[in-house]
Amino acid sequence: MTTDRTPSNLARLTLPALVAQWARIVDYVERHPVSAEEFSADVAVRHEISQRLRAKPTTLETREMLAEIDEHYRRITEESAECLHGAARAAAEQWTPGKEWYFWRALARAGGPV
């Protein structure tokens, strides 16, 4: 997508705004080709959401909406054996495929699941 998703700008958004942005991103990625760089920046939105949820629980409605968006994201991407940002950064940040699962997804190849 073409929106500005630098960490400082993401920090300014409310959780509902981030969830809405994540929904727009998933829809966009399904319908349009995106570069690996764009995809990486887009997934930063989901990471920001995760960090917020770890710091402060949210409503059931928000969790259910996020679960639906995440399921859609899983359908339009493929599981990857490698972290989107590489093994070195994953280790440095202590990211795991279980906790930061969205970083272990890749754009679906042509003819793949969508």
Salt bridges, closest charged atoms under 4 A:
ASP27 OD1 - ARG31 NE 2.69
GLU30 OE1 - HIS72 NE2 2.92
ASP42 OD1 - ARG5 NE 3.11
GLU48 OE2 - ARG52 NE 2.99
ASP70 OD2 - ARG46 NH2 2.72
GLU78 OE1 - ARG109 NH2 3.23
GLU93 OE2 - ARG89 NE 3.67
GLU100 OE2 - ARG54 NH1 3.31
